[in-house]
Amino acid sequence: MNIPRLTSSNISKADPHYLTYKSLVPTLQRALHQSAHGELLDIGCGNKPYESLMPAAVTKYTGCDIDQSDLGKVDILCPADAIPVPDGQFDTVFSTQVLEHVANHGGMLSEAFRVLKPGGNLVLSCPMYWPLHEEPYDFFRFTKYGLMHLLEERGFRDVEIMPCGGRWAVAGTMFLELLPLRPRLANRLLNPVFDWLDTRKADHSIVLNYVLTARKPA
């Protein structure tokens, strides 16, 4: 289907999603540098917009997705809950903003566990607040407690969950969505204001996204 996907992790202040990626990208990068190594599978890879963030410890990057992306970056075409690779093939599984689009999200996490080698690591992100997108394939939003439950239920251990963009980032995102034409000038002026407020008055009782890392026991 050659679905248009995000092509880069570089987002300008004029972008309507600036507040999302301002916090998400550096948190993903830290998680990858702490946990990613060896052969890596990106579930729902799209155009592999985060490939440039991979540490040197990642020796091979394979991406799977249900459809080919518009830049032809997908290596394995498959559903996220039925990946045609052997058990224990990868050292790292990576997935960003995909879990909410998989109806059988538990099956996706079970597949991530299955394809990891013993001792392998998972790096994953997903939203708590995000408007409807890629409809009608937008099924879930997740709290940190729900994510912890889902991962531990499937056997993952050492789960660490990191919030990305707190109450003020959510408020800014919602406010900009209410503007009828969403002019780039308003984005450019207001995004830095809400970003500053979010940094100064951190409150993670509601967040835009979570990034998590977890380990498959050796």
C-alpha positions as CSV (number, residue, x, y, z in Angstrom):
1,M,0.0,0.0,0.0
2,N,3.0,2.3,0.3
3,I,1.6,4.1,3.4
4,P,3.1,7.5,4.1
5,R,5.1,7.4,7.4
6,L,7.3,9.6,9.5
7,T,10.7,9.9,7.8
8,S,12.9,11.6,10.3
9,S,13.1,12.2,14.1
10,N,13.9,15.9,13.4
11,I,10.8,18.0,14.1
12,S,10.7,21.8,13.9
13,K,8.9,24.2,16.4
14,A,6.4,24.9,13.7
15,D,5.3,21.3,13.5
16,P,1.9,20.6,15.2
17,H,3.5,17.5,16.8
18,Y,6.6,19.3,18.2
19,L,5.6,18.9,21.9
20,T,5.3,15.1,21.3
21,Y,8.6,14.6,19.6
22,K,10.5,17.1,21.7
23,S,10.2,14.8,24.7
24,L,9.9,11.4,22.9
25,V,13.0,11.5,20.7
26,P,15.7,12.1,23.4
27,T,14.0,9.6,25.7
28,L,14.1,7.0,23.0
29,Q,17.7,7.8,22.2
30,R,18.7,7.3,25.9
31,A,16.8,4.0,26.1
32,L,18.4,2.7,22.9
33,H,21.9,3.6,24.0
34,Q,21.3,1.9,27.4
35,S,19.6,-1.3,26.0
36,A,19.9,-1.8,22.2
37,H,22.6,-4.1,20.9
38,G,23.3,-6.9,18.4
39,E,20.6,-7.8,15.9
40,L,17.6,-5.6,16.3
41,L,14.0,-6.1,15.1
42,D,11.8,-2.9,14.7
43,I,8.2,-4.0,14.9
44,G,6.0,-1.5,12.9
45,C,9.1,0.1,11.4
46,G,7.4,2.3,8.8
47,N,10.2,4.4,7.2
48,K,12.6,3.6,10.1
49,P,12.7,7.3,11.2
50,Y,14.8,6.4,14.3
51,E,17.5,4.5,12.5
52,S,19.9,7.3,13.0
53,L,19.5,7.1,16.8
54,M,20.8,3.5,16.9
55,P,24.0,3.0,18.9
56,A,27.1,1.4,17.3
57,A,26.3,-1.7,19.4
58,V,23.4,-2.5,17.0
59,T,25.0,-4.7,14.3
60,K,22.0,-5.4,12.2
61,Y,18.6,-3.5,11.8
62,T,15.6,-5.4,10.5
63,G,12.2,-3.8,10.2
64,C,8.8,-5.5,9.9
65,D,5.4,-3.9,9.3
66,I,2.0,-5.0,8.0
67,D,2.3,-2.9,4.8
68,Q,5.2,-1.5,2.8
69,S,6.0,2.1,3.6
70,D,6.2,4.8,1.0
71,L,10.0,4.8,1.0
72,G,10.1,1.0,0.8
73,K,11.9,0.5,4.1
74,V,10.1,-2.6,5.4
75,D,12.1,-5.8,5.3
76,I,9.5,-8.3,6.5
77,L,5.8,-7.8,5.7
78,C,3.7,-9.4,8.4
79,P,1.2,-8.6,11.2
80,A,2.8,-7.5,14.5
81,D,1.3,-10.5,16.3
82,A,2.6,-13.1,13.8
83,I,6.2,-12.5,12.9
84,P,7.7,-15.2,10.6
85,V,11.1,-15.6,12.3
86,P,12.5,-18.3,14.6
87,D,12.3,-18.1,18.3
88,G,15.2,-16.2,20.0
89,Q,16.6,-14.7,16.8
90,F,17.1,-11.1,18.0
91,D,19.1,-9.4,20.8
92,T,16.8,-6.3,20.8
93,V,13.2,-5.6,19.9
94,F,12.3,-2.0,19.2
95,S,8.8,-0.6,18.5
96,T,7.5,3.0,18.6
97,Q,3.9,4.2,18.6
98,V,2.6,0.9,17.2
99,L,1.1,-0.9,20.2
100,E,-2.1,1.2,20.1
101,H,-2.7,0.2,16.5
102,V,-2.6,-3.6,17.1
103,A,-6.0,-5.1,18.0
104,N,-4.2,-8.1,19.5
105,H,-1.7,-5.9,21.4
106,G,-1.0,-8.8,23.9
107,G,-0.1,-11.0,20.9
108,M,2.4,-8.4,19.7
109,L,4.1,-8.3,23.1
110,S,4.1,-12.1,23.2
111,E,5.8,-12.1,19.8
112,A,8.4,-9.6,21.0
113,F,9.2,-11.9,23.9
114,R,9.3,-15.0,21.6
115,V,11.7,-13.6,19.1
116,L,14.1,-12.2,21.7
117,K,17.1,-14.2,22.8
118,P,17.3,-15.0,26.5
119,G,18.7,-11.9,28.1
120,G,17.5,-9.7,25.2
121,N,16.0,-6.3,25.6
122,L,12.8,-4.6,24.6
123,V,12.6,-0.8,23.9
124,L,9.1,0.4,23.2
125,S,7.0,3.6,23.1
126,C,3.3,4.2,23.1
127,P,0.9,7.1,23.8
128,M,-1.3,7.9,26.8
129,Y,-2.7,11.0,25.1
130,W,-3.0,11.2,21.3
131,P,-5.9,12.2,19.1
132,L,-7.5,9.6,16.9
133,H,-5.1,8.8,14.0
134,E,-4.7,6.2,11.3
135,E,-8.4,5.5,11.7
136,P,-10.0,3.0,12.0
137,Y,-6.9,1.2,13.2
138,D,-6.5,3.1,16.5
139,F,-7.6,0.9,19.3
140,F,-5.9,1.7,22.7
141,R,-4.2,4.2,25.0
142,F,-2.0,3.0,27.9
143,T,-1.2,4.0,31.5
144,K,2.1,3.1,33.1
145,Y,0.3,0.5,35.3
146,G,-1.3,-1.1,32.3
147,L,2.0,-1.3,30.5
148,M,3.7,-2.9,33.6
149,H,0.9,-5.5,33.8
150,L,1.0,-6.4,30.1
151,L,4.8,-6.8,30.1
152,E,5.1,-8.8,33.3
153,E,2.2,-11.0,32.3
154,R,4.2,-12.1,29.3
155,G,7.4,-12.8,31.1
156,F,9.4,-9.5,30.8
157,R,11.4,-8.4,33.8
158,D,13.3,-5.3,34.9
159,V,10.6,-3.0,33.4
160,E,11.5,0.7,33.4
161,I,8.8,3.1,32.3
162,M,9.8,6.7,31.4
163,P,7.2,9.5,30.9
164,C,7.5,11.8,27.9
165,G,5.7,15.2,28.0
166,G,3.6,16.0,31.1
167,R,0.5,17.9,31.9
168,W,1.6,21.2,30.2
169,A,2.7,19.4,27.1
170,V,-0.7,17.7,26.9
171,A,-2.4,21.0,27.5
172,G,-0.4,22.7,24.7
173,T,-1.1,19.8,22.3
174,M,-4.8,19.9,23.0
175,F,-4.9,23.8,22.7
176,L,-3.2,23.8,19.3
177,E,-5.5,21.1,18.1
178,L,-8.5,23.4,18.9
179,L,-7.2,26.1,16.5
180,P,-9.3,25.9,13.3
181,L,-6.5,26.2,10.8
182,R,-3.6,25.3,13.1
183,P,-1.3,28.0,11.5
184,R,2.4,27.3,11.5
185,L,3.0,30.7,13.2
186,A,0.8,29.7,16.2
187,N,2.7,26.5,16.5
188,R,6.1,28.3,16.3
189,L,5.0,30.8,19.0
190,L,3.1,28.5,21.4
191,N,5.1,25.2,21.2
192,P,8.1,26.8,23.1
193,V,5.9,28.3,25.7
194,F,4.2,25.0,26.6
195,D,7.5,23.2,26.4
196,W,9.0,25.7,28.9
197,L,6.0,25.3,31.3
198,D,6.2,21.5,31.1
199,T,9.9,21.6,32.0
200,R,9.4,24.1,34.8
201,K,6.3,22.5,36.3
202,A,6.7,18.8,35.7
203,D,3.5,16.8,36.4
204,H,3.3,13.3,34.9
205,S,-0.2,12.4,36.2
206,I,-1.1,12.7,32.5
207,V,1.5,12.3,29.7
208,L,1.8,12.3,26.0
209,N,3.8,9.1,25.7
210,Y,5.7,6.5,27.6
211,V,9.1,5.0,26.7
212,L,9.9,1.7,28.4
213,T,12.7,-0.8,28.5
214,A,12.4,-4.4,29.6
215,R,14.4,-7.7,29.6
216,K,13.7,-11.3,28.7
217,P,15.1,-13.4,31.5
218,A,18.3,-15.3,30.6
